[in-house]
């Protein structure tokens, strides 16, 4: 079945109307993806904003750094999850430790 779909796509993908339709579909998928990601990221940003400037700045840096690292190095997404999780855990551990020492 996969070969049939590939063959069908190869035979029709050269037509301008098909290319235009695919660009439209890809734009819709991209927009939906952005909206879904914003729904997931917004609560994280708001929670970190409430915890102080340092944690909020770190969160923004982690988001931007992950995007830049992915665009430049193209690592597997699992590597981004692991590195982001480790960095995030270290920061949250540090801020919790500072908060506990301050009490």
Residue pairs with C-beta under 8 A, 6 or more apart in sequence:
12 18
13 19
13 22
41 63
44 59
45 56
45 59
45 60
48 55
48 56
48 58
48 59
49 56
51 95
52 95
54 95
55 91
55 92
55 95
58 91
62 84
62 87
62 88
66 80
66 83
66 84
69 75
69 80
69 83
70 77
70 80
